[in-house]
Amino acid sequence: MKNTRHYFQLKGKNAEKIVHDLAEKTFLIDWCFPNPKLHNGKELCDLLVVFDNIAIIWQIKDLKLDKNGKYKKAEVDKNLRQLSGATRQMFDLKSKIELSNARRSKQVFDPSLATEVFLVSVLLGEGENYYSALEKINGHDVHVFTREFTEIALNELDTISDFCAYLRAKEQFFKGKHKSIIVTGGEQEILAIYLREGRSFRQYEKADNIFLDGTLWEGLIKEPRFIKKKVADKVSYGWDSIINRAHMGPSQYELVARELARPNRFERRYLSKVFMEAQLMAHKDNKGDLFRRMMVADGVTYCFLFADDFEEPRIKRQAILAAICYLARGKFPQNCKVIGIATEKKIRRISSYDFVLIDKPDWTKDDQRRIEQLQKETGMFVNLVVGKTHEDEYP
């Protein structure tokens, strides 16, 4: 919604500024590499997003309209060819590609790590609605975004998880057995049915002919449940702030930041609520110097530690956090990953953060003996109280 500070508009911004906004808001700067270069100094593409095993190649073109008020086909095709060429350089020729951004030192792209690749052609010319939302070139799918849809997509799908989930589903949707898909009103109509149907296109899988009449998106954003969701999501940006905190630490914290960034917007909302509620309880608690909370999610256990460090150095807080995470790995064996976040017990204007990541697929008898001994020595989580909560994406 345009009344939130997280919403941005592309009107009047040039291609370089758009790249900046993409990096800052949606994918976070650590995994965005503007204008990556080949070994000969030539530019590969306008933006390369590399997150874990995902690569998203962006080519952005600010097109002029011809005398008929249309984009020149040659210019549109040029953008597609540039994306195809970038893909060839990266994965067929395996050319040396240098990556850099404001947070990381220079590094070389490793094509063997990217098992999923998306191509996005952004056409920023004013005046024409370009309705071919998915093109093919040299066997590659290319997502074609207009100026308007770029703005919508990067505000509604503003995590790496949400954005890529939509691109995957859209590619499968267009590969269906439909005889025709006619869209009036731009790709936001396609996004509208995706969001309405629980982030899928299942309802349309068996349809022979699909016609989207240009009213779906405007209808969706006026629905009370959608408006309530946007309000509920505001708290989730607190989790984005924690991700950025992790980036400020030593280089090994990039691994932690990556794990923190995996959840989608709905999951970040829930994580942020749990963390903030625990932080408020810790602030009000006067029984000791430590306050702990655990949260068990699918595949990951989160440990939150709130500890005042006025008399003790930070290294002690870090050691306690590491011990808690180790205990959590043994207490909840279904999750191999444990993420720990520590900050001050009392809420302050300026605070410090520590992070721990445990990724331990194997849990041995020695590990079990160690945590049992640790519990005897510290008394931590001996009488663990487990509670359950529920959150709906659409309140």
Residue, then its C-alpha position, 0 to 999 in steps of 0.5 A: m500500500k502506498n501509505t507505508r514507508h516500505y513502498f517505493q515508486l519508479k516514476g522518474k527514476n533512471a535504470e541505475k536508481i532502479v537497480h539501487d532500489l532493487a538491492e536496498k529493498t527487496f533482495l537486500i544489498d548483500w546478495c545484489f551485484p549491480n553491473p557485474k563485469l566480465h574479465n574484459g571489463k564489459e558489463l554482463c547485465d544491469l543487476l545480478v542477484v545471487f542468493d544461495n543456489i539462486a541467480i536472477i539476471w536483470q536487464i533494464k531498458d528505458l525504451k522510447l515510444d515510436k510514432n505509433g506509440k509502441y515500443k520498437k520490437a528491435e529494442v525489446d528483442k535486444n533486451l532479451r538477447q542480452l539476457s540470453g548472452a549473459t546466461r551463455q557467458m555465465f553457464d555455457l562459457k563459464s566466463k570469469i565474472e567479477l561481483s562486488n557491492a557496497r558490503r562485500s569485497k570483490q568475488v568471482f561468480d561460481p556457476s556450479l552453485a547456481t542450480e536455479v536461474f531466472l531471467v527478468s527483462v524490465l521495460l521502463g518506457e512510458g505509455e505502452n503496456y507490454y502484455s507478453a509477460l513471458e518470452k522465450i529465447n534460446g530455450h530460456d524463459v524470460h519474465v518481461f516486466t513493465r514499469e508499473f508491474t516492476e513497482i507492484a511486484l517488488n512491493e508485494l513480493d519483497t523477499i527472495s522467497d516470495f519473489c522466486a516462488y511467484l516466478r516458478a509458479k508463473e513459468q509452470f502456469f504458462k507451460g500448461k495445456h491452455k489454448s489461450i491466456i488473454v490478459t487485459g490490464g497488465e501482469q498484475e492481473i496474473l499476480a492477483i489470481y496467484l495471491r487469491e488462490g493461496r499463491s498458486f494457479r491450481q484453479y486454472e490448471k484445467a482451463d482451456n481458455i483464460f481471460l483476465d479482464g483487468t479488474l482483478w488487481e484493483g479488486l484485490i487491493k480493496e478487499p478488507r482481508f488484503i488491507k488487514k494483511k498489509v497492516a499486519d505485515k508492518v511488524s515483519y520489517g523488524w526481521d529485515s532490520i535484524i538481517n541487516r544487523a547480521h550483515m554488520g558483523p564479521s564476514q562469517y555472519e553472512l551465513v547467518a544473514r542468509e539463513l535469516a533471509r530465507p523466510n518469506r514475508f508471512e514467516r518474517r511477520y511471525l518471527s518478528k512478533v515472537f522476537m519483539e514480544a520476548q524482548l518486551m517481556a525481557h525488558k519488564d523482567n526484573k528477576g535476573d540478568l538473562f531472559r531466554r526464548m526458543m521458537v521451533a519452526d519447520g526445519v529451524t529452531y530459533c533461540f533468543l537471548f536477552a542479556d545485560d552486559f554492563e559488567e561482563p564483556r560481550i564474549k560471555r553473552q556470545a558463549i551463553l548464546a552458543a550454549i543455548c543453541y547447542l542445547a536447542r539442537g539436542k532438545f529439538p532433534q527434528n531441526c538440524k539448524v539452530i539460529g541464535i540472536a542475542t541483544e540487551k535485556k533492557i530496550r535501549r536506543i542503541s543496542s548490540y547484537d550477537f548471532v550464532l548458527i548451528d547446522k549439524p545434521d548428525w547428533t551423536k551420543d557424545d553430543q547428547r551426553r554433553i548437553e545433559q552435563l551442560q544442563k546439570e551445570t547451568g540448569m538451562f531448559v531443565n523444566l522447559v515450558v512448551g506453548k503453541t501459537h497460530e498466525d493467519e496470513y490474512p487476519 
